[in-house]
Amino acid sequence: MRTPEEIMQDLEHRVAVIQEQAGRAEQALAASETTLASDEGAVTVTVNAGGALTGLRFSNEAKHMSGTGLAALVLDTYRRAVEASGQKTAAIMSDLLGGDQEAMGLLQSFTAPKTED
């Protein structure tokens, strides 16, 4: 039978491991960016791990597009970048959450692309 001291040491070790894993995940998420260009290259967007837009560039091809067409292309490219970013975020977090299927399911519900009804 283990002593209370051994149980506490084991618990402290587990907490330290989890803290170290969480720190690595936090650093990876902070450094994670996804940059994606539209198919014809007129629009390039960059999003962070949370899907926030952090960069937007237009190539010369964008000059020849209508405002409505360009807006639609920006939104479509952004949506695809957010989807790719969500997949990267889920991969980073799966290392931390491991086999916790309930937690991964919750995370994926937030990182999955939203569909319009």
Long-range contacts (C-beta under 8 A, 24 or more apart in sequence): 21-95, 21-96, 22-96, 24-95, 24-96, 25-92, 25-93, 25-95, 25-96, 28-92, 29-89, 29-92, 29-93, 32-85, 32-88, 32-89, 32-92, 33-85, 34-81, 34-84, 34-85, 34-88, 35-81, 36-77, 36-80, 36-81, 36-84, 37-77, 38-73, 38-76, 38-77, 42-70, 42-73, 43-70, 43-73, 43-74, 43-77, 44-77, 45-74, 45-77, 45-78, 45-81, 46-81, 47-78, 47-81, 47-82, 47-85, 48-85, 49-85, 49-88, 49-89, 49-92, 50-85, 50-89, 51-82, 51-85, 51-86, 53-78, 79-113, 82-113, 83-112, 83-113, 85-111, 86-110, 86-111, 86-112, 86-113, 87-111
